[in-house]
Amino acid sequence: MYKDKTAVITGGVSGIGKEISVQFAAAGANIAIVSIVPAPEGLISELEGYGVKAKVYLGDVSSYDDTAAIIKEIQKDFGTIDYLINNAGITKDGLIMRMSEENFDDVIHVNLKGTFNMTKHISAIMLRQKSGRIVSIASVVGIFGNAGQANYAASKAGIIGLTKSVSKELGSRGITVNAIAPGFIATAMTDVLDDAVKEKMVERLSIKRLGSPADIAATALFLCSDGAGYITGQVIGVDGGLSL
């Protein structure tokens, strides 16, 4: 199903993005990672160990020109682009009264503008192919909001709106566009929290554990599968029941 297909994954060198890269490679897809930082030692070898081609392209997803140039390189190196996973994102939390304009802009530029840039450039390729899957990583915060994360919540809510709108534009050409809304996921960001805070987080969940990057990656993999061909414009909550 995924063999000889190419997945473009932003922010694919760490955390959820890395797990997405690994799961897609394990399924047989070639991997093109767009990252602002180099891949950790051994990642490319790990991905290529699945018998696929893998390469990291350094660039800033918030830059329209950077992304346009990178996608041209990817298309030259891999031929087709079949899957786009918009995963790159940052947080710069703070209460609205203390949030600087810079911190608001930075989060919007990376999370939302970055998703727009990649979707804009790659959708043109998918339209010519008359096929493709686009999956963007949103957040439950983009649905319900969260104190101290006005910038992050706004960026993720924007991704949800972008997803729904673009799905209506591209669906007739065989391209599906969906979003995943993770809840509390065990990553480097949650590792720094003390155990008491984590316990309170888990208490709010129907499934009494934090989610894992593998949970998100598996959902992205499914949304890019043949079996998900009639799913588009949806926001799939992967949150252990947090949103219930």
VOPAGU-2260 file (C-alpha; in pm, 1 decimal, decimal comma):
REM VOPAGU-2260
SITE   aa  ch    i         X         Y         Z
SITE  MET   A    0       0,0       0,0       0,0
SITE  TYR   A    1     276,1     244,9      95,3
SITE  LYS   A    2     560,0      88,6    -106,0
SITE  ASP   A    3     722,8     323,9    -356,6
SITE  LYS   A    4     517,5     613,9    -218,9
SITE  THR   A    5     678,0     923,6     -67,4
SITE  ALA   A    6     581,6    1083,2     261,7
SITE  VAL   A    7     685,2    1440,9     338,4
SITE  ILE   A    8     693,0    1496,9     713,9
SITE  THR   A    9     763,3    1833,8     871,2
SITE  GLY   A   10     937,6    1835,3    1207,0
SITE  GLY   A   11    1005,2    1467,2    1152,2
SITE  VAL   A   12    1331,5    1432,5    1345,2
SITE  SER   A   13    1202,6    1425,9    1703,4
SITE  GLY   A   14     898,8    1354,1    1918,4
SITE  ILE   A   15     575,7    1277,0    1738,2
SITE  GLY   A   16     730,6    1364,5    1402,7
SITE  LYS   A   17    1009,2    1112,6    1443,2
SITE  GLU   A   18     762,7     838,4    1529,8
SITE  ILE   A   19     558,1     926,5    1222,6
SITE  SER   A   20     874,3     902,1    1010,8
SITE  VAL   A   21     956,1     561,1    1156,1
SITE  GLN   A   22     605,4     418,3    1115,4
SITE  PHE   A   23     577,2     532,9     754,7
SITE  ALA   A   24     921,1     391,3     674,0
SITE  ALA   A   25     831,0      62,5     841,3
SITE  ALA   A   26     520,9      50,4     621,8
SITE  GLY   A   27     739,7      89,8     310,6
SITE  ALA   A   28     713,9     460,3     226,3
SITE  ASN   A   29    1011,7     671,8     129,1
SITE  ILE   A   30    1068,4     954,2     377,0
SITE  ALA   A   31    1144,6    1321,9     308,6
SITE  ILE   A   32    1175,2    1515,1     633,0
SITE  VAL   A   33    1161,5    1894,4     645,4
SITE  SER   A   34    1326,6    2023,8     960,8
SITE  ILE   A   35    1483,6    2340,4    1093,2
SITE  VAL   A   36    1739,1    2129,8    1284,6
SITE  PRO   A   37    1956,2    1840,9    1160,8
SITE  ALA   A   38    1846,8    1482,9    1218,8
SITE  PRO   A   39    1993,4    1311,8    1524,7
SITE  GLU   A   40    2272,0    1066,1    1455,6
SITE  GLY   A   41    2139,6     734,0    1337,4
SITE  LEU   A   42    1790,9     842,9    1233,2
SITE  ILE   A   43    1847,5     822,2     857,1
SITE  SER   A   44    2017,8     483,9     896,7
SITE  GLU   A   45    1722,9     363,8    1104,6
SITE  LEU   A   46    1474,6     472,2     839,1
SITE  GLU   A   47    1679,7     329,3     552,6
SITE  GLY   A   48    1699,7       3,6     746,7
SITE  TYR   A   49    1341,3     -57,3     636,9
SITE  GLY   A   50    1457,6     -66,3     275,5
SITE  VAL   A   51    1334,1     282,0     187,1
SITE  LYS   A   52    1495,9     606,2      78,7
SITE  ALA   A   53    1518,9     878,3     342,7
SITE  LYS   A   54    1654,6    1231,7     343,5
SITE  VAL   A   55    1634,4    1542,2     563,3
SITE  TYR   A   56    1589,3    1885,8     405,3
SITE  LEU   A   57    1688,3    2174,4     629,2
SITE  GLY   A   58    1460,5    2475,2     616,4
SITE  ASP   A   59    1203,0    2687,2     791,6
SITE  VAL   A   60     841,9    2584,7     725,4
SITE  SER   A   61     725,6    2936,8     812,5
SITE  SER   A   62     912,1    3069,5     507,3
SITE  TYR   A   63     710,5    3056,3     185,7
SITE  ASP   A   64    1024,7    3071,1     -28,0
SITE  ASP   A   65    1211,3    2808,2     176,8
SITE  THR   A   66     927,2    2561,9     147,7
SITE  ALA   A   67     882,2    2621,4    -224,9
SITE  ALA   A   68    1251,2    2551,7    -287,7
SITE  ILE   A   69    1259,1    2246,2     -62,0
SITE  ILE   A   70     954,7    2089,0    -224,4
SITE  LYS   A   71    1113,4    2130,3    -567,2
SITE  GLU   A   72    1417,7    1944,0    -433,2
SITE  ILE   A   73    1202,6    1669,3    -287,7
SITE  GLN   A   74    1011,9    1623,2    -611,3
SITE  LYS   A   75    1340,5    1605,7    -802,2
SITE  ASP   A   76    1485,8    1349,3    -559,2
SITE  PHE   A   77    1177,8    1132,2    -507,3
SITE  GLY   A   78     960,8    1186,9    -814,7
SITE  THR   A   79     618,0    1191,9    -654,9
SITE  ILE   A   80     484,5    1325,5    -327,2
SITE  ASP   A   81     199,0    1109,3    -205,2
SITE  TYR   A   82     157,0    1200,7     161,1
SITE  LEU   A   83     207,9    1526,2     348,9
SITE  ILE   A   84     216,9    1523,3     727,8
SITE  ASN   A   85     216,8    1876,7     869,1
SITE  ASN   A   86     366,8    1813,0    1210,7
SITE  ALA   A   87     615,6    2094,6    1274,7
SITE  GLY   A   88     512,0    2313,2    1564,0
SITE  ILE   A   89     633,9    2520,4    1855,7
SITE  THR   A   90     495,2    2657,2    2181,6
SITE  LYS   A   91     568,1    2986,7    2353,5
SITE  ASP   A   92     317,0    2983,9    2635,2
SITE  GLY   A   93     207,7    3275,6    2849,6
SITE  LEU   A   94    -101,5    3451,5    2974,5
SITE  ILE   A   95    -243,0    3697,0    2721,3
SITE  MET   A   96    -155,8    3998,9    2936,1
SITE  ARG   A   97     208,1    3891,4    2940,6
SITE  MET   A   98     236,1    3746,5    2591,3
SITE  SER   A   99     462,1    3943,6    2362,7
SITE  GLU   A  100     369,9    4017,4    2004,4
SITE  GLU   A  101     683,6    3829,0    1900,8
SITE  ASN   A  102     579,5    3513,3    2086,2
SITE  PHE   A  103     232,5    3528,5    1935,8
SITE  ASP   A  104     365,4    3581,6    1584,8
SITE  ASP   A  105     633,1    3311,4    1609,4
SITE  VAL   A  106     381,4    3041,9    1703,2
SITE  ILE   A  107     133,2    3146,5    1434,9
SITE  HIS   A  108     406,0    3162,8    1171,1
SITE  VAL   A  109     548,3    2816,2    1238,3
SITE  ASN   A  110     231,6    2626,5    1324,8
SITE  LEU   A  111     -29,3    2781,6    1097,0
SITE  LYS   A  112     164,3    2959,8     822,2
SITE  GLY   A  113     397,5    2659,9     800,4
SITE  THR   A  114     100,0    2430,7     744,2
SITE  PHE   A  115     -33,9    2667,7     479,2
SITE  ASN   A  116     301,6    2688,0     301,4
SITE  MET   A  117     350,4    2313,7     279,3
SITE  THR   A  118     -11,7    2246,6     184,9
SITE  LYS   A  119     -11,8    2517,4     -80,0
SITE  HIS   A  120     301,1    2396,3    -257,6
SITE  ILE   A  121     239,3    2021,7    -230,6
SITE  SER   A  122    -128,7    2036,1    -321,2
SITE  ALA   A  123     -26,0    2163,9    -665,2
SITE  ILE   A  124     173,4    1844,3    -716,4
SITE  MET   A  125    -107,5    1625,0    -584,3
SITE  LEU   A  126    -359,7    1797,5    -812,2
SITE  ARG   A  127    -151,4    1703,5   -1115,3
SITE  GLN   A  128    -126,9    1346,5    -984,8
SITE  LYS   A  129    -501,0    1340,3    -903,4
SITE  SER   A  130    -416,4    1169,0    -575,8
SITE  GLY   A  131    -271,0    1242,5    -234,0
SITE  ARG   A  132    -321,5    1249,7     140,2
SITE  ILE   A  133    -268,3    1552,8     362,6
SITE  VAL   A  134    -271,7    1512,7     740,7
SITE  SER   A  135    -206,3    1803,3     976,1
SITE  ILE   A  136    -136,9    1776,7    1347,9
SITE  ALA   A  137    -377,0    2007,4    1530,2
SITE  SER   A  138    -459,8    1976,7    1903,4
SITE  VAL   A  139    -754,1    1947,0    2139,5
SITE  VAL   A  140    -643,0    2293,9    2251,8
SITE  GLY   A  141    -748,2    2421,2    1909,3
SITE  ILE   A  142   -1101,3    2300,8    1984,9
SITE  PHE   A  143   -1143,0    2386,0    2353,1
SITE  GLY   A  144    -876,2    2649,3    2418,3
SITE  ASN   A  145    -638,2    2653,5    2713,4
SITE  ALA   A  146    -539,0    2929,0    2953,0
SITE  GLY   A  147    -184,8    3045,1    2885,7
SITE  GLN   A  148    -184,2    2915,5    2527,9
SITE  ALA   A  149    -378,7    3173,2    2328,9
SITE  ASN   A  150    -116,7    3173,1    2052,8
SITE  TYR   A  151     -91,4    2793,5    2034,0
SITE  ALA   A  152    -469,5    2743,2    2051,0
SITE  ALA   A  153    -523,9    3003,1    1778,8
SITE  SER   A  154    -267,7    2834,8    1553,3
SITE  LYS   A  155    -423,8    2491,5    1599,7
SITE  ALA   A  156    -778,1    2622,6    1553,0
SITE  GLY   A  157    -651,4    2779,8    1232,2
SITE  ILE   A  158    -516,9    2444,2    1117,2
SITE  ILE   A  159    -859,9    2291,1    1173,3
SITE  GLY   A  160   -1028,3    2560,1     964,5
SITE  LEU   A  161    -763,2    2528,7     696,6
SITE  THR   A  162    -810,0    2151,1     687,5
SITE  LYS   A  163   -1185,8    2170,9     643,7
SITE  SER   A  164   -1165,1    2437,5     374,1
SITE  VAL   A  165    -889,5    2270,9     171,0
SITE  SER   A  166   -1066,5    1933,6     189,9
SITE  LYS   A  167   -1358,3    2090,2       2,5
SITE  GLU   A  168   -1126,9    2228,6    -263,8
SITE  LEU   A  169    -925,7    1911,0    -329,5
SITE  GLY   A  170   -1165,9    1624,0    -271,2
SITE  SER   A  171   -1290,9    1604,5    -629,9
SITE  ARG   A  172    -934,1    1531,9    -743,5
SITE  GLY   A  173    -885,6    1229,0    -520,3
SITE  ILE   A  174    -702,9    1413,5    -241,6
SITE  THR   A  175    -810,8    1377,0     120,3
SITE  VAL   A  176    -728,7    1638,0     384,6
SITE  ASN   A  177    -766,3    1561,5     754,8
SITE  ALA   A  178    -634,9    1671,5    1092,8
SITE  ILE   A  179    -542,7    1488,2    1412,2
SITE  ALA   A  180    -612,0    1651,4    1747,5
SITE  PRO   A  181    -381,5    1494,9    2008,8
SITE  GLY   A  182    -451,0    1530,6    2379,5
SITE  PHE   A  183    -190,1    1476,9    2650,4
SITE  ILE   A  184      99,1    1301,6    2475,2
SITE  ALA   A  185     416,4    1182,3    2645,9
SITE  THR   A  186     690,1    1385,9    2476,4
SITE  ALA   A  187     984,9    1601,2    2579,9
SITE  MET   A  188     735,3    1877,9    2664,1
SITE  THR   A  189     552,1    1660,7    2918,6
SITE  ASP   A  190     869,6    1492,7    3048,4
SITE  VAL   A  191     963,5    1813,6    3231,9
SITE  LEU   A  192     639,1    1812,7    3433,7
SITE  ASP   A  193     649,4    1672,5    3784,7
SITE  ASP   A  194     464,3    1350,2    3868,3
SITE  ALA   A  195     182,0    1527,3    4054,6
SITE  VAL   A  196      96,6    1732,7    3746,3
SITE  LYS   A  197     104,1    1423,1    3526,0
SITE  GLU   A  198    -123,4    1237,0    3767,7
SITE  LYS   A  199    -378,9    1519,0    3752,2
SITE  MET   A  200    -364,0    1507,4    3373,8
SITE  VAL   A  201    -426,9    1131,7    3370,5
SITE  GLU   A  202    -720,5    1167,6    3610,8
SITE  ARG   A  203    -905,7    1364,6    3341,3
SITE  LEU   A  204    -875,9    1082,3    3088,5
SITE  SER   A  205   -1103,6     785,5    3020,4
SITE  ILE   A  206    -797,6     581,1    2925,6
SITE  LYS   A  207    -576,8     621,0    3231,0
SITE  ARG   A  208    -244,9     695,9    3067,6
SITE  LEU   A  209     -79,0     964,8    2865,0
SITE  GLY   A  210     -86,9     906,8    2493,1
SITE  SER   A  211     228,7     814,1    2306,6
SITE  PRO   A  212     376,8     944,7    1981,6
SITE  ALA   A  213     301,9     598,0    1841,6
SITE  ASP   A  214     -71,5     659,4    1894,6
SITE  ILE   A  215     -56,0     972,4    1679,6
SITE  ALA   A  216     167,0     814,6    1415,0
SITE  ALA   A  217     -64,2     515,1    1378,4
SITE  THR   A  218    -358,0     747,2    1316,3
SITE  ALA   A  219    -162,9     942,8    1054,5
SITE  LEU   A  220     -65,9     616,2     885,8
SITE  PHE   A  221    -429,6     505,5     875,3
SITE  LEU   A  222    -548,1     838,1     732,2
SITE  CYS   A  223    -300,2     791,7     447,3
SITE  SER   A  224    -413,0     436,1     377,3
SITE  ASP   A  225    -641,9     311,5     103,4
SITE  GLY   A  226    -893,6     227,9     373,9
SITE  ALA   A  227    -930,2     596,3     462,6
SITE  GLY   A  228   -1010,4     706,1     109,5
SITE  TYR   A  229   -1362,3     820,4     202,4
SITE  ILE   A  230   -1254,4    1022,5     505,7
SITE  THR   A  231   -1186,0    1389,3     447,9
SITE  GLY   A  232   -1231,2    1721,7     626,2
SITE  GLN   A  233   -1229,0    1546,3     961,3
SITE  VAL   A  234   -1056,8    1621,1    1291,3
SITE  ILE   A  235    -969,7    1292,0    1459,5
SITE  GLY   A  236    -931,1    1327,4    1834,4
SITE  VAL   A  237    -656,0    1104,2    1974,9
SITE  ASP   A  238    -690,4    1210,7    2334,7
SITE  GLY   A  239    -779,2     914,3    2556,0
SITE  GLY   A  240   -1125,7    1054,4    2617,1
SITE  LEU   A  241   -1012,9    1402,3    2726,8
SITE  SER   A  242   -1271,3    1570,2    2505,4
SITE  LEU   A  243   -1568,0    1367,6    2634,5
